[in-house]
């Protein structure tokens, strides 16, 4: 694993952590193609009381 690939994994990890911060209801979807993360989506729901 090269240093560029390690840097990319670190960047992806930080992005996922940022998306999960404060998420109460919803999901984060990570799309992988040919062993590479190509897309990260956040779907957040707000519950009305």
C-alpha positions in Angstrom: 0.0 0.0 0.0 1.6 3.3 -1.1 1.6 6.5 0.9 -0.8 8.1 -1.6 -3.3 5.3 -1.0 -2.9 5.7 2.8 -3.6 9.4 2.5 -6.7 8.7 0.4 -8.0 6.3 3.1 -7.3 8.9 5.8 -9.3 11.5 3.8 -12.2 9.1 3.3 -12.2 8.2 7.0 -12.3 11.9 8.0 -15.2 12.6 5.5 -17.2 9.7 6.9 -16.6 10.8 10.5 -17.7 14.3 9.6 -20.9 13.0 8.0 -21.7 10.9 11.0 -21.2 13.7 13.5 -24.6 14.9 14.7 -26.5 12.3 12.7 -29.5 11.1 14.8 -31.7 9.5 12.2 -30.6 8.4 8.7 -27.8 6.7 7.0 -24.4 7.1 5.3 -23.9 5.0 2.1 -20.5 4.2 0.8 -20.3 3.1 -2.8 -17.3 1.0 -3.8 -16.3 0.1 -7.4 -13.3 -2.1 -8.3 -12.0 -1.8 -4.7 -12.1 2.0 -4.7 -14.6 4.3 -2.8 -16.2 6.3 -5.6 -19.1 8.0 -3.7 -20.3 8.7 -0.2 -23.9 9.8 0.5 -25.6 11.1 3.6 -29.4 10.8 4.0 -30.6 12.5 7.2 -34.2 12.3 8.6 -35.7 14.8 11.0 -38.4 13.3 13.3 -41.3 15.5 14.2 -42.7 15.1 17.7 
